């Protein structure tokens, strides 16, 4: 079976880390979350930290918490640690960094990972879901311009747009008040094949940017030439009378 793109990326990152260690430097570790950095309240998530081979231990730190979470690598080549968090709630939302210990020193912290918890509904302020629509059409040709529009009738400071299976962090835009209705326009221009997939948007408040509303209904964006159905999916996740492709991050 041919390796997936995430697998190739991880391989390239691992080789790069090994090369830097051989050259006598201590690179920053790499941090990411599976299945996603956007976590529904009450579900589980794994934060992964990867460093060079034969790392002695890893440390995971959440900004604002004084006590780090330390863990030893479990399997050869001893270059990765998995930090599992079950029943994620508001207390786990925030910005994380990890470091690795090799030799006698700790590395510099990794780039930040924002763990976003969706549907926690603090005091009911994020109870309502935003809506997500697309202009001019959910079926577009390569090179065209398309806009995904997130809207809400409730006060919203920021909208976030997340693509299912994408390794990068969600896109974030400040909301605009249009006659009492809050909205943000995410422009995908020019469209490439990488833009095809299933999108959801969330709303958040500046008082706690790591807490998100429930997601909008999913929206499938189809780029011409790809084998994927065009439809606005129902809340059950089904697309009646048609097939759809779920874009999943490789394991």
Backbone torsions as a table, in degrees:
resi	resn	phi	psi	omega
1	UNK	NA	134.5	-178.6
2	UNK	-69.6	142.2	-179.7
3	UNK	-67.3	146.4	178.2
4	UNK	-77.5	163.9	178.8
5	UNK	-59.5	-45.6	176.7
6	UNK	-58.8	-35.4	179.5
7	UNK	-65.5	-41.3	178.7
8	UNK	-65.3	-39.1	178.0
9	UNK	-62.7	-44.7	179.2
10	UNK	-62.8	-38.7	177.8
11	UNK	-62.1	-45.2	179.6
12	UNK	-63.6	-40.6	178.2
13	UNK	-63.9	-41.4	-179.4
14	UNK	-63.8	-43.9	179.0
15	UNK	-62.7	-40.7	179.6
16	UNK	-63.0	-41.2	177.9
17	UNK	-63.3	-42.9	-178.8
18	UNK	-63.2	-40.5	-179.6
19	UNK	-63.1	-41.6	-179.1
20	UNK	-65.8	-39.7	179.4
21	UNK	-65.4	-41.8	178.2
22	UNK	-62.0	-29.8	179.8
23	UNK	-81.4	-2.7	175.5
24	UNK	94.4	11.0	178.3
25	UNK	-107.2	166.8	179.6
26	UNK	-120.0	95.9	-176.0
27	UNK	-72.2	159.5	172.7
28	UNK	-66.4	144.1	172.8
29	UNK	-72.2	169.3	179.7
30	UNK	-108.8	136.3	-177.9
31	UNK	-126.2	138.7	174.3
32	UNK	-156.3	171.8	-177.8
33	UNK	-124.5	143.0	175.5
34	UNK	-127.8	136.8	5.1
35	UNK	-79.3	-13.4	-178.3
36	UNK	-165.1	158.7	175.1
37	UNK	-81.8	-8.5	171.9
38	UNK	-99.3	114.0	-169.9
39	UNK	-118.6	123.0	174.0
40	UNK	-62.2	138.6	-179.8
41	UNK	-56.6	133.1	179.4
42	UNK	91.6	-11.0	178.5
43	UNK	-92.5	-174.8	-176.6
44	UNK	-115.9	160.9	178.9
45	UNK	-150.3	151.5	174.4
46	UNK	-117.1	123.4	173.2
47	UNK	-95.3	124.7	-177.3
48	UNK	-109.8	140.8	178.1
49	UNK	-128.5	126.9	-178.1
50	UNK	-122.9	132.2	176.4
51	UNK	-128.4	-160.0	179.4
52	UNK	-75.6	163.2	177.0
53	UNK	-58.1	151.3	177.5
54	UNK	63.1	32.2	172.6
55	UNK	-68.6	136.5	-176.6
56	UNK	-75.4	-41.3	179.2
57	UNK	-163.2	164.9	177.6
58	UNK	-123.6	151.6	177.1
59	UNK	-128.3	129.3	177.7
60	UNK	-109.6	127.6	-177.6
61	UNK	-123.5	135.2	173.9
62	UNK	-106.3	127.9	-178.9
63	UNK	-58.7	130.7	-178.4
64	UNK	97.8	-15.3	176.4
65	UNK	-101.1	137.6	-176.7
66	UNK	-84.0	-28.3	-174.3
67	UNK	-99.1	119.3	176.4
68	UNK	-76.6	163.5	178.4
69	UNK	-108.8	111.6	-176.3
70	UNK	-100.5	145.9	179.9
71	UNK	-153.7	143.4	175.9
72	UNK	-91.5	143.7	175.9
73	UNK	-59.2	141.4	-173.0
74	UNK	-93.7	-33.9	-172.3
75	UNK	-131.2	154.2	173.3
76	UNK	-59.9	146.3	4.3
77	UNK	-84.9	27.8	178.3
78	UNK	53.8	49.6	-178.6
79	UNK	-121.9	7.0	-173.2
80	UNK	-147.2	144.6	175.3
81	UNK	-129.1	140.6	179.1
82	UNK	-109.6	119.7	177.9
83	UNK	-104.8	104.7	-175.3
84	UNK	-91.5	131.2	177.9
85	UNK	-123.2	120.1	178.1
86	UNK	-100.5	156.2	175.8
87	UNK	50.0	58.2	-175.8
88	UNK	-65.1	131.9	178.7
89	UNK	-131.4	-172.3	-177.8
90	UNK	-56.0	-35.5	-176.5
91	UNK	-64.2	-25.6	-179.7
92	UNK	-88.9	-13.3	179.4
93	UNK	-69.0	140.1	177.8
94	UNK	152.6	-165.7	-176.1
95	UNK	-105.6	129.2	-176.5
96	UNK	-117.6	149.9	170.4
97	UNK	-134.3	154.2	171.2
98	UNK	-130.6	156.5	177.1
99	UNK	-133.7	158.2	176.3
100	UNK	-123.7	150.7	-178.1
101	UNK	-110.1	121.6	178.6
102	UNK	-143.7	133.6	-175.3
103	UNK	75.5	-117.3	-178.7
104	UNK	-123.5	6.4	-174.5
105	UNK	-131.6	155.3	170.6
106	UNK	-88.9	145.5	176.4
107	UNK	-73.3	172.2	169.2
108	UNK	-67.6	155.3	178.9
109	UNK	-63.6	152.7	175.2
110	UNK	-67.6	172.8	167.9
111	UNK	-61.5	155.9	-176.6
112	UNK	-71.9	149.5	171.1
113	UNK	-119.9	119.9	177.2
114	UNK	-91.8	115.3	177.0
115	UNK	-94.6	115.5	-173.6
116	UNK	-107.6	127.5	-178.4
117	UNK	-105.8	123.0	-175.2
118	UNK	-103.2	136.7	173.5
119	UNK	86.0	14.8	179.4
120	UNK	-72.3	-28.4	174.1
121	UNK	55.9	65.1	178.0
122	UNK	-66.0	115.9	179.2
123	UNK	55.1	24.8	176.8
124	UNK	75.9	4.6	-174.2
125	UNK	-73.1	-18.6	-179.8
126	UNK	-119.0	27.6	-173.1
127	UNK	-67.5	-38.3	-174.3
128	UNK	-81.0	137.6	176.4
129	UNK	-77.6	145.0	170.1
130	UNK	-77.5	168.4	173.5
131	UNK	-106.1	153.0	-179.9
132	UNK	-131.2	125.9	177.6
133	UNK	-134.3	171.0	-175.7
134	UNK	-134.2	141.7	175.1
135	UNK	-128.3	139.3	1.2
136	UNK	-84.9	-17.1	-173.8
137	UNK	-162.5	151.2	175.6
138	UNK	-74.3	-4.6	175.1
139	UNK	-117.3	116.0	-174.4
140	UNK	-130.4	158.9	177.6
141	UNK	-97.5	157.2	177.4
142	UNK	-55.2	136.5	177.1
143	UNK	88.2	-10.4	178.9
144	UNK	-78.4	170.4	176.5
145	UNK	-103.2	139.1	177.6
146	UNK	-141.1	146.8	179.8
147	UNK	-126.3	129.2	173.3
148	UNK	-100.1	125.6	-172.8
149	UNK	-110.8	117.5	174.8
150	UNK	-99.8	133.9	-177.2
151	UNK	-139.8	152.5	175.2
152	UNK	-154.8	144.5	175.5
153	UNK	-85.9	-3.9	-180.0
154	UNK	-106.2	155.9	-178.2
155	UNK	-54.9	127.7	-179.5
156	UNK	-140.6	131.1	177.7
157	UNK	-90.8	-35.7	-175.3
158	UNK	-142.5	143.6	170.7
159	UNK	-112.2	143.2	175.7
160	UNK	-122.0	139.2	179.1
161	UNK	-116.2	123.6	-176.9
162	UNK	-120.0	137.0	177.3
163	UNK	-106.9	128.7	-177.1
164	UNK	-60.5	130.0	177.8
165	UNK	82.3	-2.4	-178.4
166	UNK	-78.2	137.7	-179.6
167	UNK	-78.4	-25.6	-176.9
168	UNK	-77.3	161.4	-179.6
169	UNK	-69.3	156.7	179.6
170	UNK	-60.6	150.7	173.4
171	UNK	-75.4	143.1	-175.5
172	UNK	-131.2	130.4	177.5
173	UNK	-134.9	145.8	172.3
174	UNK	-68.4	143.5	179.4
175	UNK	-80.3	155.0	176.5
176	UNK	-117.4	136.3	179.5
177	UNK	-87.9	112.0	179.2
178	UNK	-112.8	92.5	179.3
179	UNK	54.2	47.5	176.7
180	UNK	84.8	-1.1	176.9
181	UNK	-115.2	128.5	-177.1
182	UNK	-90.4	140.0	-178.4
183	UNK	-155.7	164.0	174.1
184	UNK	-146.9	139.9	-179.1
185	UNK	-110.0	118.2	177.7
186	UNK	-100.7	112.8	-177.7
187	UNK	-92.5	126.9	175.0
188	UNK	-111.6	93.5	-172.4
189	UNK	-146.2	134.8	-12.9
190	UNK	-76.5	151.6	-176.7
191	UNK	-70.0	134.8	172.8
192	UNK	-119.7	173.4	179.7
193	UNK	-63.1	-26.0	-179.9
194	UNK	-67.9	-18.2	-179.3
195	UNK	-78.5	-16.3	179.8
196	UNK	-65.4	140.8	178.8
197	UNK	149.9	-168.2	-175.8
198	UNK	-107.6	128.7	-175.5
199	UNK	-117.6	151.7	171.3
200	UNK	-139.6	151.6	174.5
201	UNK	-123.2	156.7	-177.2
202	UNK	-133.0	161.0	173.1
203	UNK	-119.1	152.5	177.6
204	UNK	-147.0	164.7	179.4
205	UNK	-113.6	151.0	-177.2
206	UNK	-68.2	-19.0	179.4
207	UNK	-66.7	-27.4	173.7
208	UNK	-153.5	89.4	-174.7
209	UNK	-68.9	-9.6	-178.9
210	UNK	-92.3	-3.3	175.1
211	UNK	-104.3	130.6	-176.9
212	UNK	-118.6	159.5	173.7
213	UNK	-71.1	177.0	165.8
214	UNK	-61.4	151.4	-178.8
215	UNK	-72.8	158.2	170.0
216	UNK	-66.2	170.6	168.6
217	UNK	-61.5	141.4	-179.6
218	UNK	-67.4	148.6	179.2
219	UNK	-128.6	127.7	-179.3
220	UNK	-94.3	122.5	175.9
221	UNK	-104.1	123.9	-176.0
222	UNK	-112.5	126.4	175.5
223	UNK	-96.2	130.8	-174.8
224	UNK	-50.6	133.4	-179.8
225	UNK	99.8	-9.2	177.9
226	UNK	-98.9	145.4	-177.3
227	UNK	-88.4	78.9	-179.1
228	UNK	-147.3	139.6	-176.5
229	UNK	-73.1	152.0	177.4
230	UNK	-101.4	112.8	178.0
231	UNK	-167.5	158.1	168.8
232	UNK	-94.0	116.2	-173.4
233	UNK	-72.8	148.8	176.9
234	UNK	-79.0	170.5	-179.1
235	UNK	-64.3	-20.9	177.7
236	UNK	-77.1	-8.7	-179.6
237	UNK	86.4	6.2	-179.1
238	UNK	-100.9	152.0	177.3
239	UNK	-123.0	90.1	-170.0
240	UNK	-56.0	134.4	174.0
241	UNK	75.6	12.2	-179.1
242	UNK	-151.4	163.0	177.3
243	UNK	-100.4	154.0	176.6
244	UNK	-139.6	154.2	178.2
245	UNK	-105.9	122.8	174.4
246	UNK	-88.7	128.1	179.5
247	UNK	-91.0	108.3	-177.2
248	UNK	-111.9	144.5	175.3
249	UNK	-71.6	134.5	178.9
250	UNK	-63.1	148.0	177.4
251	UNK	-93.9	NA	NA
